[in-house]
Amino acid sequence: MKIIKLDAIDSTNSYLKKLLNKESLDDLTVVVSKHQTQGRGRNGNVWSNKPSLNLAFSIYKRFSDFEIDKKFMLNVISSISVYETLKKYNLFDLTIKWPNDIMTEDKKISGILIENNIRGNRIKHSVIGIGININQSEFKNLPNATSIFIETGKLNSVEIIACELQKILEKNFNLFKINENELIKNYNSLLYKKNETSNFSANDMSKFQGNIIKVGIDGKITIRVSNKQLSKYSESEIKLII
């Protein structure tokens, strides 16, 4: 497995996609950068990243036969892999916030951005961007952000965590080939706010309360709303309010 190390770049995802346009890459090629000036999150959000303190990581994954209907499994594989990487660092109450944020004690410690190359009804390859807050000591104007250092008081090697994450991602992609049901089961067991009364906002700006029951392989979340009715939503329809 190849790791490309950079001092600074606008976005590791963008760099990896540009590289793919120029040359053929080995499966599971990784790009890491000490500084990312225009890190991107889901829904156009910007990821705050101070130089050399956090992990800016993107991995290329090639597929031979990946049905687009199962694309949410990329969120499952990626978020479980980050969870498994972080759990050895003594973080309290580590969970996965649907669809793919990693939380510790109600604060976000990692986010994931997945960009797919689609042909017909198949995903040909994916570029998976992962940001993990490691040694940053403060996040101005981001009250819901945290890092390993803030939570534990210990500094850690960004490079070691990158290598650990790459190996765990490979393991879970191999597991996906033989037992995708185990992965979605594990994902559901780690869900943030599962079976707790939580607040949600909908596209029409309305707000409601409900209990998260589970997430399906299609990525839709099942919520028991106040009238005890079960409703399913896609990530484009609602947002969990922290």
C-alpha positions in Angstrom: 0.0 0.0 0.0 1.4 3.4 -1.0 1.3 6.6 1.1 2.0 9.9 -0.6 3.1 12.5 2.0 2.7 16.2 1.3 3.7 19.3 3.3 0.7 21.4 2.2 -2.2 21.1 -0.3 -5.6 22.7 -0.8 -7.4 19.4 -0.4 -6.2 15.8 -0.2 -9.3 14.6 -2.0 -8.8 17.1 -4.8 -5.1 16.2 -5.1 -5.9 12.5 -5.3 -8.6 13.0 -8.0 -6.2 15.1 -10.1 -3.6 12.4 -9.8 -6.1 9.8 -11.0 -6.6 11.9 -14.2 -2.8 11.7 -14.9 -1.9 8.1 -14.0 -3.1 4.7 -12.8 -2.9 4.3 -9.0 -2.6 1.2 -6.9 -5.7 0.3 -5.0 -5.8 1.8 -1.5 -3.2 4.5 -2.4 -3.3 7.2 0.4 -2.5 10.9 0.4 -1.7 12.6 3.7 -0.8 16.3 4.2 0.6 18.2 7.1 -1.5 21.2 6.2 -4.8 21.3 4.2 -5.8 24.9 3.2 -9.2 24.2 1.8 -10.3 21.0 3.5 -13.9 20.1 2.6 -16.6 18.3 4.5 -20.1 17.1 3.5 -22.6 19.7 2.3 -19.9 22.2 1.4 -18.7 22.6 4.9 -15.1 23.6 5.5 -12.8 21.5 7.8 -10.7 23.6 10.2 -7.1 22.2 10.2 -4.0 23.8 11.8 -0.7 22.8 10.3 0.9 19.5 11.4 -1.6 19.0 14.3 -4.4 16.9 12.7 -4.7 14.1 10.1 -5.8 15.1 6.6 -6.1 11.8 4.8 -7.6 10.6 1.5 -7.7 7.0 0.2 -8.4 5.7 -3.3 -10.5 2.6 -3.5 -11.1 0.8 -6.8 -14.0 -1.6 -7.4 -14.8 -4.3 -9.9 -18.5 -4.7 -9.2 -20.0 -2.3 -6.6 -23.7 -1.6 -7.1 -24.7 2.1 -6.6 -27.6 1.0 -4.4 -25.1 -0.1 -1.8 -23.1 3.2 -1.8 -24.0 3.9 1.9 -21.8 0.9 2.8 -18.8 3.2 2.0 -20.0 5.4 4.9 -20.3 2.3 7.1 -16.8 1.0 6.2 -15.1 4.4 6.6 -16.8 5.4 9.9 -16.3 2.0 11.5 -12.6 2.1 10.4 -12.1 5.5 12.0 -13.9 4.3 15.2 -11.6 1.3 15.4 -8.6 3.4 14.9 -9.6 5.9 17.6 -10.9 3.5 20.3 -7.4 2.6 21.4 -6.8 6.2 22.4 -8.9 6.1 25.6 -11.7 8.4 24.3 -14.9 8.3 26.3 -18.3 7.5 24.7 -17.0 7.1 21.2 -19.9 6.8 18.7 -20.8 7.3 15.0 -23.3 10.1 14.2 -25.3 9.3 11.2 -24.2 9.3 8.5 -20.4 9.3 9.2 -19.2 11.8 11.8 -17.2 10.3 14.8 -18.2 11.7 18.1 -16.8 11.6 21.6 -18.9 13.0 24.5 -21.2 14.9 22.2 -18.3 16.5 20.3 -17.1 15.9 16.8 -13.5 14.5 16.5 -13.6 13.2 12.9 -15.5 13.8 9.7 -15.6 11.9 6.3 -16.2 13.1 2.7 -16.8 10.4 0.1 -16.6 11.2 -3.7 -17.6 8.5 -6.1 -16.9 7.9 -9.8 -20.1 6.3 -11.2 -20.7 4.6 -14.5 -24.2 3.3 -15.1 -25.4 1.6 -11.9 -21.9 0.8 -10.7 -19.3 2.7 -8.6 -15.9 2.4 -10.4 -13.9 4.0 -7.7 -14.1 6.2 -4.7 -12.0 8.8 -3.1 -12.6 8.8 0.7 -11.4 11.9 2.6 -11.0 11.6 6.4 -10.1 14.3 8.8 -9.2 13.4 12.4 -8.5 16.1 15.0 -5.4 14.8 16.9 -3.2 17.4 18.6 -5.1 20.7 18.1 -5.7 22.4 21.5 -8.6 24.7 20.6 -11.2 25.2 17.9 -12.3 28.9 17.8 -16.0 29.3 16.9 -16.5 25.6 16.8 -18.0 24.6 20.2 -18.8 21.1 19.1 -15.3 20.2 17.9 -12.7 18.4 19.9 -9.4 16.4 19.5 -7.6 13.5 21.0 -5.3 16.0 22.8 -8.2 18.0 24.3 -9.9 14.8 25.5 -6.9 12.9 26.9 -4.2 15.6 27.4 -1.7 13.5 25.4 0.0 14.2 22.1 0.1 11.5 19.4 1.9 10.8 16.2 -0.2 11.8 13.2 1.8 9.6 11.0 1.3 6.5 13.1 -2.5 7.1 13.2 -2.5 7.4 9.4 -0.8 4.1 9.0 -3.2 2.4 11.5 -6.2 3.8 9.7 -5.0 2.6 6.3 -4.6 -0.9 7.6 -8.0 -1.0 9.3 -9.7 0.4 6.1 -8.1 -2.5 4.1 -9.3 -5.0 6.7 -12.9 -3.7 6.6 -13.0 -3.5 2.8 -12.0 -7.2 2.8 -14.7 -7.9 5.4 -17.3 -6.1 3.1 -16.6 -8.7 0.4 -17.7 -11.6 2.6 -20.0 -10.2 5.3 -21.6 -6.8 4.7 -24.3 -7.6 7.2 -21.8 -7.8 10.0 -20.6 -4.3 9.1 -24.0 -2.7 9.1 -24.8 -4.5 12.4 -21.6 -3.1 14.0 -22.5 0.4 12.6 -25.9 0.3 14.2 -24.4 -0.8 17.5 -22.2 2.3 17.6 -24.9 4.9 16.6 -24.8 8.2 18.4 -28.0 8.9 20.3 -29.5 5.5 19.5 -32.8 5.0 21.4 -32.5 8.4 23.0 -35.0 11.3 22.4 -33.2 13.6 20.0 -34.0 16.8 18.1 -34.1 16.9 14.3 -34.5 19.6 11.7 -36.2 18.9 8.3 -35.7 20.5 4.9 -38.8 22.7 5.4 -37.1 24.2 8.5 -39.5 22.4 10.8 -38.2 20.7 13.9 -39.3 17.5 15.6 -38.3 15.0 18.2 -37.8 11.3 17.9 -35.8 8.2 18.8 -33.2 6.8 16.4 -34.0 3.1 15.9 -31.6 2.0 13.2 -29.9 2.8 9.8 -30.5 0.5 6.8 -28.1 -0.6 4.2 -29.7 2.0 1.9 -28.5 4.7 4.4 -32.0 5.7 5.5 -32.5 6.3 9.2 -35.5 4.9 11.0 -36.9 7.2 13.7 -39.8 6.6 16.1 -41.5 10.0 16.3 -43.7 11.4 19.1 -46.8 9.6 17.9 -44.9 6.2 18.1 -45.0 6.0 14.3 -41.8 4.7 12.6 -40.5 7.0 9.7 -37.6 6.6 7.4 -35.5 9.5 6.2 -32.5 10.0 3.9 -29.6 12.2 4.9 -30.8 14.9 2.5 -34.1 15.2 4.3 -33.2 15.7 7.9 -30.4 16.6 10.2 -29.7 15.6 13.8 -29.3 18.6 16.0 -26.6 18.3 18.6 
